[in-house]
Amino acid sequence: MANLISNGIDPKAGTNLADTVGDAIDKGGHTDEDHAAFEHEMQRAQMQYQLEYAKLDLEDKKAVMEDVADARNNQTLVQQSDHASWLAKNIQPLLSIFIIGITFYLFWYILFGSDPSQLAKEGTKDIVIYILGALTTISAQVVSYFFGSSHGSAEKTKSLNAVLNKQP
């Protein structure tokens, strides 16, 4: 111990001191059973954390699916209403057609109708990439809303299989 203290500012002294203290703590009353119990407790805590995380993830997915179902039910009620105007009944399809149409038009324009030197400008290029990224994302959401998403389809398939497997 005197050797560790006498080293003063030697960088290795801190490492040696830490190792010595760590070894002393490990040897001071901790048995292999204590280490095994600690490891077991840590594994149990980790599994509990994963279970809670899975529950929260499931609740989040349920909330998203309920939100989608509510939006579709709302649209169905508007479509079936005798008092809804033509615009109210058709605003979602019209906006969807417009969004997808403008996305395809911009892709076509960039590929075939634009002057490459104009798009190569630094500011213009960044703006066009940003707009196309946003429109592509929105278009994917539109298609997912009207035709369903692969995630939603997978969840529906799991639910149907679960129901079918429970029947005698």
Protein Blocks (a to p, Z undefined) as FASTA:
>chain_A
ZZmmmnomafklmmmmmmmmmmmmmmnopafklmmmmmmmmmmmmmmmmmmmmmmmmmmm
mmmmmmmmmmmmmmmmmmmpmkbcfklmmmmmmmmmmmmmmmmmmmmmmmmmpcfklmmp
mklmmmmmmmmmmmmmmmmmmmmmmnopfklmmmmmmmmmmmmmmpZZ
